[in-house]
Amino acid sequence: MFAALTGLGLSTAAGLNAYIPLMVVGLVAHFTDAVRLPQGYEWLSNGWVLLIIGVLLVAEIVLDKVPVVDHVTKTFSQLITPPTPAARALCAPGAR
């Protein structure tokens, strides 16, 4: 039951914001024994990693929820999005 609720909570958070599940799992693993991270993922509970995830979380919330800032970022995104596939195709190995 706990695993199902955990999965439901993390998937709901992932739909809202990409950094919330990482932050929750990292914080719980860092401060409690309720989550034991597998080998190779222990870095997620490191204090510096949690700080970086927190900064990215706050930045994403501000960039998405403040109307003026959201408008500027969407405008910038609209300018960058069309040429991106062409740039990736030109930079791909064997493209020339």
C-alpha positions as CSV (number, residue, x, y, z in Angstrom):
1,M,0.0,0.0,0.0
2,F,2.8,2.4,0.9
3,A,4.6,1.7,-2.4
4,A,1.4,2.4,-4.4
5,L,0.9,5.7,-2.6
6,T,4.5,6.7,-3.0
7,G,4.3,6.0,-6.7
8,L,1.0,7.9,-7.0
9,G,2.5,10.9,-5.1
10,L,5.7,11.0,-7.2
11,S,3.9,10.6,-10.5
12,T,1.5,13.4,-9.5
13,A,4.4,15.7,-8.5
14,A,6.2,14.8,-11.7
15,G,3.3,16.1,-13.7
16,L,3.4,19.4,-11.8
17,N,7.1,20.0,-11.7
18,A,10.1,17.9,-12.7
19,Y,12.2,18.7,-9.6
20,I,9.6,18.0,-6.9
21,P,10.1,14.2,-7.0
22,L,13.9,14.5,-6.9
23,M,13.7,16.9,-4.0
24,V,11.2,14.7,-2.0
25,V,13.2,11.5,-2.5
26,G,16.5,13.2,-1.8
27,L,15.3,14.9,1.4
28,V,13.6,11.8,2.7
29,A,16.7,9.7,2.0
30,H,19.0,12.4,3.6
31,F,17.0,12.9,6.8
32,T,15.3,9.6,7.4
33,D,15.8,5.9,6.9
34,A,12.4,5.5,5.1
35,V,14.1,5.6,1.7
36,R,17.2,3.7,0.9
37,L,18.7,4.7,-2.4
38,P,20.2,2.0,-4.6
39,Q,23.9,2.0,-5.3
40,G,24.7,4.7,-7.9
41,Y,22.0,7.0,-6.7
42,E,23.3,7.9,-3.3
43,W,24.4,11.3,-4.7
44,L,20.8,12.3,-4.7
45,S,20.8,12.7,-0.9
46,N,24.0,14.8,-0.9
47,G,23.5,18.3,0.6
48,W,25.0,20.1,-2.4
49,V,22.8,18.2,-4.8
50,L,19.7,19.0,-2.8
51,L,20.7,22.7,-2.8
52,I,21.1,22.7,-6.6
53,I,17.7,20.9,-7.0
54,G,16.2,23.5,-4.7
55,V,17.6,26.4,-6.7
56,L,16.3,24.8,-9.9
57,L,12.9,24.2,-8.3
58,V,12.5,27.8,-7.2
59,A,13.7,29.0,-10.6
60,E,11.2,26.8,-12.5
61,I,8.4,28.0,-10.2
62,V,9.3,31.7,-10.7
63,L,9.8,31.3,-14.5
64,D,6.5,29.5,-14.8
65,K,4.2,31.2,-12.3
66,V,5.1,34.9,-12.5
67,P,3.2,36.2,-15.5
68,V,5.7,38.8,-16.8
69,V,8.6,36.4,-16.4
70,D,6.6,33.5,-18.0
71,H,5.8,35.7,-21.0
72,V,9.5,36.6,-21.5
73,T,10.6,33.0,-21.2
74,K,7.9,31.8,-23.6
75,T,8.9,34.5,-26.1
76,F,12.5,33.5,-25.9
77,S,11.6,29.8,-26.2
78,Q,9.5,30.6,-29.4
79,L,12.6,32.2,-30.9
80,I,15.0,29.3,-30.1
81,T,12.7,26.3,-30.8
82,P,12.5,26.4,-34.6
83,P,16.2,26.5,-35.4
84,T,17.2,23.9,-32.7
85,P,16.5,20.8,-34.8
86,A,18.5,22.2,-37.7
87,A,21.4,23.0,-35.4
88,R,21.3,19.5,-33.9
89,A,21.2,17.9,-37.4
90,L,24.2,20.0,-38.5
91,C,26.2,19.0,-35.4
92,A,25.3,15.3,-35.5
93,P,28.2,12.9,-36.4
94,G,28.2,12.1,-40.1
95,A,25.9,15.1,-40.9
96,R,28.4,16.5,-43.5
